[in-house]
Amino acid sequence: MNQRYWSSRIQGLVPYTPGEQPKDRTFIKLNTNENPYPPSPRVLEAIRREADQRLRLYPDPESAALRGALAEHYGVEPEQVFCGNGSDEVLGLCFYALFSPGRKVVFPDITYSFYPVYTELFGLDYEEIPLNEDFTLPVERFLRGNGGAVICNPNAPTGRALPLSDIRRIVEDNPAAAVLVDEAYADFGAQSAVELIDQYPNLLVVRTMSKSRSLAGMRIGYALGSQDLIDGVNCVKNSFNSYPLDRLAQAAGEAAVRDTAYFEETRGKIMATRTWVTHRLREMGFQVHDSSSNFLFIAHPDHSGRVLQQGLRDRGVLVRRFERPRIQDHLRVSIGTDEEMEAMCRAMEEILKGQ
Ligand SMILES: *Cc1c(COP(=O)(O)O)cnc(C)c1O
């Protein structure tokens, strides 16, 4: 690639690769952890109500109504809430605002692959701490004063959750720097660290409406933490884009947070589906990690990840695989509807039988 006019800052930068969004044929899409259920009907109503001539006006740069709804939902102050255009953007702003060049940021070797991209982009030093063989987190290795830590809980792509007591230890033992806890999947079964933010001024919890609120297409992410951390993130946001959330997204997000009944119903269905699919795959001989998220991380002792992924694709099912040494034979399979998961299981049985 000709990079002649590129800034020296991005020469050699390897960007994040998002999961495939196919345009050609209708696959069963179990590759990007989207929610199989539609957003709450109240969200669609709120968007329709908002879609009028007011779109000529800029949106509220502070997303005040949405932040108010989130503050109420989590029992915190609006000043402890930040909203951004998807949690990927929120994470990026946080890395820039809260970590300093020359001070090493730590995160696991197997985790959300966007983290090393942010550190590279922003010129931050970092160390990837290897997870244990069973993909549990070696908590002791995150307990030394350093330049900050990023913990995805439950972790992606393993689906494993850390107990809140471990998060607390990590936050307590890194008092000199921010600890980011990415809770993109926490609504599917992990203990949230939000209840700790009043106790620890260095703890920032980052969340998204893309997965548990079925709103990946609206791009709504948020962070909860001490006012000091939130002010820092706002300082960077206002130096980059004052209006990260448009009018429709702010209205949609507020309606989503307020529809607790729908949220409970859909996440309950996903967790129930996850339970039977876990058993079914284990019966087929798969190693399936207990998941606290809306996906399963699976491997088969007799079949390579590449062959299984291609076999599923040939049968119309997309799943995600990461070309990294320790996990290349694992597949990350999003939890879809019962019908979609039945089709995935049948396709997998065919592949294992060599049909
Ligand atoms: C999906 C995901 C995000 C990003 O979510 P968006 O709000 O859609 O940008 C962040 N972190 C993890 C671990 C994710 O899986």
The ligand as an SDF file (V2000), in Angstrom:
LIG
                    3D

 15 15  0  0  0  0  0  0  0  0999 V2000
  -18.9990   -5.0390   20.8820 C   0  0  0  0  0  0  0  0  0  0  0  0
  -17.9220   -4.6090   21.8390 C   0  0  0  0  0  0  0  0  0  0  0  0
  -17.6190   -3.2700   22.0490 C   0  0  0  0  0  0  0  0  0  0  0  0
  -18.1120   -2.1930   21.1520 C   0  0  0  0  0  0  0  0  0  0  0  0
  -19.3940   -1.9330   21.1840 O   0  0  0  0  0  0  0  0  0  0  0  0
  -19.9910   -0.7210   20.3640 P   0  0  0  0  0  0  0  0  0  0  0  0
  -20.7400    0.0200   21.4050 O   0  0  0  0  0  0  0  0  0  0  0  0
  -20.8650   -1.3510   19.3460 O   0  0  0  0  0  0  0  0  0  0  0  0
  -18.8920    0.1000   19.7740 O   0  0  0  0  0  0  0  0  0  0  0  0
  -16.7090   -2.9410   23.0220 C   0  0  0  0  0  0  0  0  0  0  0  0
  -16.0790   -3.8870   23.7480 N   0  0  0  0  0  0  0  0  0  0  0  0
  -16.3160   -5.1670   23.5410 C   0  0  0  0  0  0  0  0  0  0  0  0
  -15.5830   -6.1740   24.3430 C   0  0  0  0  0  0  0  0  0  0  0  0
  -17.2280   -5.5770   22.5770 C   0  0  0  0  0  0  0  0  0  0  0  0
  -17.4210   -6.8600   22.3410 O   0  0  0  0  0  0  0  0  0  0  0  0
  1  2  1  0
  2  3  1  0
  2 14  2  0
  3  4  1  0
  3 10  2  0
  4  5  1  0
  5  6  1  0
  6  7  2  0
  6  8  1  0
  6  9  1  0
 10 11  1  0
 11 12  2  0
 12 13  1  0
 12 14  1  0
 14 15  1  0
M  END
$$$$
